[in-house]
Amino acid sequence: MQREANALENAVALAGSLPSDKVKGSVASYGRQVIDHDWPAMVHKVGVDDPVYDISDNTLVDLINVLSLEHARIADLPTLAPLFGQIIEARSARLARITLANAGVTVAQWLAMLVIAIAALSAIAICNNHHFGMQVLSLHLYALAAAAAFFVILAHDRPFVGVISVSPAPILQLTNGK
C-alpha cells in the first residue's frame, strides 16, 4: 500500500514541471477509485480478474496514454522518463496489493495446522501425565501459544479485514492533497 502511494506521490511531484495538471487530477481520481471500488472488493476477496479493478487500472493506463500522446510536446523535460517509471511502479504495486488481498491460507492448510496443534497438545498431555498440575499448566501454555499462532496466521490471511487490518490511509492522504 505504501509503495503504491509513494510512487503516486513521486509522480505528482515529478509532474510539477509539466505544463498541465492532468497528472495530479488523474492521481486524485485514481485514489478515490481505489477507496470507493478497490478497497471494498479487496475486503470481500473479489477475484483479481474482476471488472471492479478495471476502473482504477484504466485511470493509470489513460494517464500513461495521455503522457504518451503529449510526449512530442514535452519530450525535452528531464522528468518525463522518471514520471513514466513512477506510474508503472504504481501499477505494479497496485497489482501486488490486489494479489495479496486474494491470497490466503487454504482450508487444507488450516486443517493441517489444527491437526498439528492437537497432536502436539496430546503429546504434551501424555508426557506430563505424572503430575496433574504440570499437565494442566503445560496444556494451557501450549494452547495459548497455538492460539497466538492461529491469530497471527489469520491476521495475515485476511490483511484488509478486521481491527488490525491494513488501512487505505496512504492513498487517502494522497487524494486529500496532504
C-alpha positions in Angstrom: 0.0 0.0 0.0 2.7 2.4 1.0 4.8 1.5 -2.1 1.8 2.4 -4.3 1.2 5.7 -2.5 4.9 6.6 -2.7 5.0 6.0 -6.4 1.9 8.2 -6.9 3.3 10.9 -4.7 6.5 10.8 -6.7 4.6 11.0 -9.9 2.7 14.1 -8.7 6.0 15.7 -7.6 7.6 15.0 -11.0 4.6 16.2 -12.8 5.1 19.7 -11.3 7.3 20.5 -14.3 4.6 19.6 -16.8 2.6 22.4 -18.4 -0.8 20.9 -17.3 -2.2 19.5 -14.1 -3.5 16.3 -15.7 -1.3 14.0 -13.6 -2.4 15.5 -10.3 -6.0 15.2 -11.3 -5.6 11.7 -12.5 -3.8 10.6 -9.3 -6.6 12.1 -7.2 -9.2 10.4 -9.3 -7.3 7.1 -9.0 -7.1 7.5 -5.2 -10.9 8.0 -5.0 -11.5 4.9 -7.2 -9.2 2.8 -5.0 -11.0 3.9 -1.9 -14.5 3.6 -3.4 -14.1 0.5 -5.5 -10.9 -1.5 -4.9 -10.9 -1.4 -1.1 -14.4 -2.9 -0.7 -13.6 -5.5 -3.3 -10.4 -6.5 -1.5 -12.2 -6.8 1.8 -14.6 -9.3 0.2 -11.8 -11.1 -1.6 -13.1 -10.4 -5.1 -11.1 -12.2 -7.7 -8.1 -10.4 -9.3 -9.7 -10.6 -12.8 -13.0 -9.0 -11.6 -14.0 -5.9 -13.7 -14.3 -3.8 -10.5 -10.5 -3.5 -10.5 -10.5 -2.3 -14.1 -11.9 1.1 -13.1 -8.8 2.2 -11.2 -6.4 0.5 -13.6 -7.9 2.3 -16.5 -7.2 5.6 -14.9 -3.5 4.8 -14.7 -3.5 3.4 -18.3 -5.3 6.5 -19.5 -2.7 8.7 -17.7 0.1 6.8 -19.5 -1.7 7.2 -22.8 -2.2 11.0 -22.3 1.5 11.4 -21.4 2.5 9.3 -24.4 0.4 11.4 -26.7 1.9 14.6 -25.3 5.4 13.1 -25.5 6.4 15.0 -28.6 5.5 18.3 -26.9 7.1 17.6 -23.6 9.9 15.2 -24.6 12.6 17.7 -23.7 11.6 17.7 -20.0 14.1 15.6 -18.0 11.4 14.4 -15.6 9.3 12.6 -18.2 11.1 9.2 -18.0 11.1 9.1 -14.2 7.4 10.1 -14.3 6.6 7.1 -16.5 8.6 4.9 -14.2 6.7 6.1 -11.2 3.3 5.5 -12.8 4.4 2.0 -13.9 5.7 1.4 -10.3 2.2 2.4 -9.0 0.6 -0.1 -11.4 2.9 -2.8 -10.2 2.3 -2.0 -6.5 -1.5 -2.0 -7.3 -1.3 -5.5 -8.7 0.7 -6.7 -5.7 -1.9 -5.2 -3.4 -4.8 -6.9 -5.2 -3.0 -10.2 -5.3 -2.2 -10.0 -1.6 -5.9 -9.4 -0.9 -6.8 -12.6 -2.7 -4.0 -14.8 -1.3 -4.5 -16.7 1.8 -4.4 -19.9 3.7 -6.4 -22.7 2.2 -8.8 -24.9 4.1 -6.4 -27.8 3.8 -3.6 -25.7 5.3 -5.9 -24.7 8.2 -6.9 -28.3 8.8 -3.2 -29.4 8.8 -2.3 -26.7 11.3 -5.2 -27.7 13.5 -4.2 -31.4 13.4 -0.6 -30.5 14.2 -1.7 -28.4 17.2 -4.0 -31.1 18.5 -1.2 -33.7 18.1 1.3 -31.6 19.9 -1.3 -30.8 22.7 -1.9 -34.6 23.1 1.9 -35.3 23.2 2.3 -32.7 25.9 -0.6 -34.2 27.9 0.9 -37.7 27.6 4.4 -36.6 28.5 3.3 -34.7 31.6 0.8 -37.3 32.9 2.9 -38.0 36.0 1.9 -34.7 37.6 -1.6 -33.3 37.1 -0.7 -29.7 37.9 2.2 -29.7 35.4 0.0 -31.3 32.8 -2.7 -28.6 33.2 -0.1 -25.8 33.2 1.7 -27.1 30.1 -1.5 -27.7 28.2 -2.6 -24.1 29.0 0.7 -22.7 27.9 0.7 -24.6 24.6 -2.9 -23.8 23.9 -2.1 -20.1 24.5 0.9 -20.3 22.1 -1.2 -22.2 19.5 -4.0 -19.6 19.8 -1.5 -16.8 19.3 0.0 -18.5 16.2 -3.5 -19.0 14.7 -4.3 -15.4 15.4 -1.2 -14.2 13.6 -1.8 -16.5 10.7 -5.4 -15.3 10.5 -4.4 -11.7 10.6 -2.0 -12.3 7.6 -4.6 -14.4 5.8 -7.0 -11.5 5.6 -4.9 -8.3 5.8 -7.7 -6.0 4.7 -10.3 -7.1 7.2 -10.6 -6.6 11.0 -9.3 -4.4 13.7 -5.7 -4.8 12.8 -6.3 -4.5 9.0 -4.2 -2.6 6.5 -5.9 0.8 6.0 -6.1 2.9 2.9 -4.7 5.9 4.7 -1.7 6.5 2.4 -3.9 6.7 -0.7 -6.5 8.7 1.3 -3.8 11.2 2.2 -2.7 11.5 -1.4 -6.3 12.2 -2.6 -6.7 14.8 0.0 -3.6 16.6 -1.1 -1.7 16.1 2.2 
